[in-house]
Amino acid sequence: MIKKIDEKRYQELLKQKEELENNRPRDIDAMRRWKHSMGKTLEELELFKK
């Protein structure tokens, strides 16, 4: 059960990362928010690698 939930979350994070990569903003303030979101996503994805 937990493995299934983990796999679902992992797939959500990969999708979110791809969306962020494809929609990188040009505005400075938007870029700060984008960088924060990308950092959080990558940080959580890193937890799955262990």
C-alpha positions in Angstrom: 0.0 0.0 0.0 2.7 2.5 1.0 4.8 1.5 -2.1 1.9 2.3 -4.3 1.4 5.7 -2.7 5.1 6.4 -3.0 5.1 5.5 -6.7 2.1 7.7 -7.3 3.8 10.7 -5.5 7.1 10.1 -7.5 5.2 10.2 -10.8 3.4 13.4 -9.7 6.8 15.0 -8.8 8.3 14.0 -12.2 5.3 15.5 -14.0 5.5 18.7 -11.9 9.3 18.9 -12.6 8.7 18.6 -16.4 6.0 21.3 -16.3 8.3 23.6 -14.4 11.1 23.0 -16.9 8.7 23.7 -19.8 7.2 26.9 -18.3 10.3 28.7 -17.1 9.3 32.4 -16.6 11.2 35.5 -17.8 10.0 37.9 -15.1 12.4 38.2 -12.1 9.7 37.8 -9.4 8.1 34.9 -11.2 11.6 33.4 -11.6 12.1 33.5 -7.8 8.8 31.6 -7.2 9.8 29.2 -10.0 13.2 28.6 -8.5 11.6 27.9 -5.1 9.1 25.5 -6.5 11.7 23.7 -8.6 14.0 23.4 -5.5 11.2 21.9 -3.4 10.4 19.4 -6.2 14.0 18.4 -6.7 14.5 18.1 -2.9 11.5 15.8 -2.6 12.6 13.7 -5.6 16.0 13.3 -4.0 14.3 11.6 -1.1 13.1 8.9 -3.4 16.6 8.1 -4.7 17.7 6.9 -1.2 
